[in-house]
Amino acid sequence: MNIQLIIVALLFAAAVFHVGRLVYKSLTAKKGCGSNCKCGVDFSNIDSPKNR
């Protein structure tokens, strides 16, 4: 094997690993509340806009 083929194979393996990791992270459930997500805010006292 020449050095160019080894470099291309390593880059390809790194790219496949990176894409696989992105897909895995997007499919797994989020554990907690992120910053500034407002998931703990109570919106029950907010009036809805009036129909005109």
ChimeraX attribute file (.defattr): number of C-alpha atoms within 10 A of each C-alpha:
attribute: neighborCount
match mode: 1-to-1
recipient: residues
	/A:1	5
	/A:2	6
	/A:3	8
	/A:4	9
	/A:5	10
	/A:6	11
	/A:7	11
	/A:8	11
	/A:9	12
	/A:10	12
	/A:11	12
	/A:12	12
	/A:13	11
	/A:14	12
	/A:15	12
	/A:16	12
	/A:17	12
	/A:18	12
	/A:19	11
	/A:20	12
	/A:21	12
	/A:22	11
	/A:23	11
	/A:24	11
	/A:25	11
	/A:26	10
	/A:27	9
	/A:28	8
	/A:29	8
	/A:30	9
	/A:31	6
	/A:32	6
	/A:33	10
	/A:34	9
	/A:35	7
	/A:36	6
	/A:37	8
	/A:38	9
	/A:39	9
	/A:40	7
	/A:41	7
	/A:42	8
	/A:43	7
	/A:44	6
	/A:45	6
	/A:46	7
	/A:47	7
	/A:48	6
	/A:49	6
	/A:50	5
	/A:51	4
	/A:52	3
